Amino acid sequence: MDQLRHVIEIWTGYGQSLAGSIGALAFVMAFIWKMVAVEPRSVLEAKRWIGRIVFGTIGVEMAGILVRVLVDSVPH
């Protein structure tokens, strides 16, 4: 069981790191898009994307916490 727990924790960490890196890159790109956009509609769309990225990043962190809770709830 300890080996399975270790594998789950490692892959959860990899997933969170990957999502965090992609999320940070997407956030920067959306922020740049917002800053250079000329049309008000484009600025609004960039703001929406920033909100989605932030919400998605928080969701990934919450999923990681849920995985840890579920793995810790399994009896040894």
C-alpha positions as CSV (number, residue, x, y, z in Angstrom):
1,M,0.0,0.0,0.0
2,D,2.9,2.4,0.7
3,Q,4.2,1.9,-2.8
4,L,0.8,2.8,-4.3
5,R,0.5,5.8,-2.0
6,H,3.9,7.0,-3.1
7,V,3.1,6.6,-6.8
8,I,-0.2,8.5,-6.3
9,E,1.5,11.3,-4.5
10,I,4.3,11.5,-7.1
11,W,1.9,11.7,-10.0
12,T,-0.4,14.1,-8.2
13,G,2.6,16.4,-7.7
14,Y,3.6,16.1,-11.3
15,G,0.1,16.9,-12.4
16,Q,-0.1,19.9,-10.1
17,S,3.3,21.2,-11.3
18,L,2.4,20.8,-14.9
19,A,-1.0,22.5,-14.5
20,G,0.6,25.3,-12.5
21,S,3.3,25.9,-15.2
22,I,0.8,25.9,-18.0
23,G,-1.6,28.0,-15.9
24,A,1.1,30.6,-15.2
25,L,2.1,30.7,-18.9
26,A,-1.6,31.1,-19.9
27,F,-2.1,33.8,-17.3
28,V,0.8,35.8,-18.6
29,M,-0.4,35.4,-22.2
30,A,-3.9,36.4,-21.3
31,F,-2.6,39.4,-19.4
32,I,-0.5,40.5,-22.3
33,W,-3.5,40.0,-24.6
34,K,-5.5,42.3,-22.3
35,M,-2.8,45.0,-22.2
36,V,-2.3,45.1,-26.0
37,A,-6.0,44.7,-27.0
38,V,-7.5,47.6,-28.9
39,E,-11.2,46.6,-29.0
40,P,-13.2,46.7,-25.8
41,R,-14.7,43.3,-26.7
42,S,-11.2,41.8,-26.9
43,V,-10.3,43.2,-23.5
44,L,-13.4,41.7,-22.0
45,E,-12.6,38.3,-23.5
46,A,-9.1,38.5,-22.1
47,K,-10.5,39.2,-18.6
48,R,-12.8,36.2,-18.9
49,W,-9.9,34.0,-19.8
50,I,-7.9,35.3,-16.9
51,G,-10.8,34.4,-14.6
52,R,-11.0,30.9,-16.1
53,I,-7.3,30.3,-15.7
54,V,-7.4,31.4,-12.0
55,F,-10.5,29.3,-11.4
56,G,-8.9,26.3,-13.1
57,T,-5.7,26.6,-11.1
58,I,-7.6,26.7,-7.9
59,G,-9.5,23.6,-9.0
60,V,-6.3,21.7,-9.6
61,E,-5.1,22.6,-6.1
62,M,-8.4,21.4,-4.6
63,A,-8.2,18.2,-6.6
64,G,-4.7,17.6,-5.2
65,I,-6.0,18.1,-1.7
66,L,-8.9,15.7,-2.3
67,V,-6.5,13.0,-3.6
68,R,-4.4,13.3,-0.4
69,V,-7.5,13.1,1.8
70,L,-8.8,10.0,-0.1
71,V,-5.4,8.3,0.0
72,D,-5.0,9.0,3.7
73,S,-8.5,7.7,4.4
74,V,-7.6,4.2,3.2
75,P,-6.6,2.0,6.1
76,H,-3.0,0.8,6.2
